[in-house]
Amino acid sequence: MAHAKTSYVCLPCRASYKQPYDSTRQRICPRCAEPLIHAGSAFAVPRRDVAAWRTLSVLLNAGVGFHKSCCGGPGYRPRTLREVRERMAYAGRSGEPIARALVRYDVPLTVPSGVGGTPLPGRAGQGLSP
């Protein structure tokens, strides 16, 4: 029986390759010879959208993959740089790990009291002036 294929990504080349998964083998980009990043079997290529590739770069470098789960998909992943910035700012305010903050569907407007210092009002980067 053949093994299922999964996606490996080269961020500098903006290329994706479907290959059988092997945790013991380092994959190398055939274009630039840089190491490929394992993105997962539920990964969809953003094609020519530069902003989407920048978003993908942040996700993959933070350790967020696109792996199928028992419920059918990888769950929420931010699609725009704005969504990434909101979640990164929340991680900074709350002390939550970046990888966990990036996969949050909703970003709380304030940080819970007792977590990460003083609660800040508003969305990420949109504090209210006194």
C-alpha positions in Angstrom: 0.0 0.0 0.0 1.4 3.4 -1.0 1.9 6.0 1.7 -0.2 9.2 1.5 1.6 12.3 0.3 2.0 15.5 2.3 3.1 19.0 1.3 6.6 20.3 1.7 7.2 24.1 1.1 10.1 26.2 0.0 9.4 29.8 1.2 12.1 31.5 -0.8 10.9 29.9 -4.0 7.2 30.1 -3.1 6.9 26.5 -4.2 5.1 23.4 -2.7 5.9 19.8 -3.4 3.7 16.7 -2.5 5.9 13.9 -1.3 5.5 10.8 0.9 6.0 11.7 4.6 9.3 10.5 6.1 10.3 12.0 9.5 13.8 10.7 9.1 14.6 12.4 5.8 15.3 16.1 5.3 13.7 17.3 2.0 15.7 19.8 -0.2 14.2 22.2 -2.7 15.1 21.2 -6.2 15.3 24.9 -7.3 17.4 26.5 -4.6 18.7 23.6 -2.5 17.3 25.1 0.7 15.6 22.7 3.2 11.8 22.3 2.7 9.4 22.8 5.6 6.8 20.2 6.2 3.4 22.0 5.9 1.1 19.0 6.2 -1.5 17.1 4.2 -4.2 19.7 4.5 -2.1 22.5 3.0 -3.4 24.6 0.0 -0.9 26.6 -2.1 -1.6 30.4 -2.1 -0.4 30.6 -5.7 0.8 34.2 -6.7 -0.6 36.1 -3.7 2.5 37.7 -2.1 0.7 38.7 1.1 -0.6 35.1 1.5 2.9 33.8 1.2 4.1 36.2 3.8 1.3 35.1 6.1 2.2 31.5 5.4 5.9 32.2 6.2 4.9 33.5 9.7 2.7 30.5 10.4 5.3 27.9 9.3 8.2 29.6 11.0 6.1 29.7 14.2 5.6 25.9 13.9 1.9 26.0 12.8 1.2 23.4 10.3 -1.7 22.3 8.1 -2.3 18.7 9.4 -5.6 16.9 9.2 -7.2 16.2 12.5 -9.8 13.7 13.6 -12.5 16.2 12.8 -11.4 16.6 9.1 -9.1 19.7 8.9 -6.4 21.7 10.5 -8.7 24.2 12.1 -8.5 28.0 11.9 -5.5 29.6 10.3 -5.1 33.4 9.7 -5.4 34.3 6.0 -4.2 37.9 6.0 -1.3 39.8 7.5 -3.8 41.9 9.6 -5.1 38.7 11.2 -1.5 37.6 11.9 -0.6 41.0 13.4 -3.7 41.0 15.7 -2.8 37.5 17.0 0.9 38.3 17.4 0.0 41.5 19.4 -2.3 39.4 21.6 0.4 36.9 22.2 2.7 39.7 23.3 0.1 41.2 25.6 -1.1 38.0 27.2 2.1 35.9 27.3 0.4 33.1 25.3 2.7 31.2 23.0 2.8 32.6 19.5 1.9 29.3 17.8 -1.2 29.0 20.0 -2.3 32.6 19.5 -1.9 32.3 15.7 -4.5 29.5 15.6 -7.1 31.3 17.7 -10.4 32.0 15.8 -11.2 35.1 17.9 -8.7 37.4 19.6 -10.1 38.6 23.0 -10.4 42.4 23.2 -8.7 42.4 26.6 -6.1 40.2 28.3 -7.6 38.3 31.2 -6.6 39.9 34.5 -3.6 38.4 36.1 -2.2 37.3 32.8 0.7 39.2 31.1 0.3 42.4 33.2 -2.3 45.1 32.8 -5.3 44.5 30.5 -5.3 46.6 27.4 -8.5 47.8 25.8 -9.4 47.4 22.1 -8.0 45.2 19.3 -4.3 44.6 18.7 -2.5 47.9 18.2 -5.7 49.9 18.7 -5.4 51.1 22.3 -7.8 53.8 23.5 -6.3 57.1 24.3 -7.0 58.6 27.8 
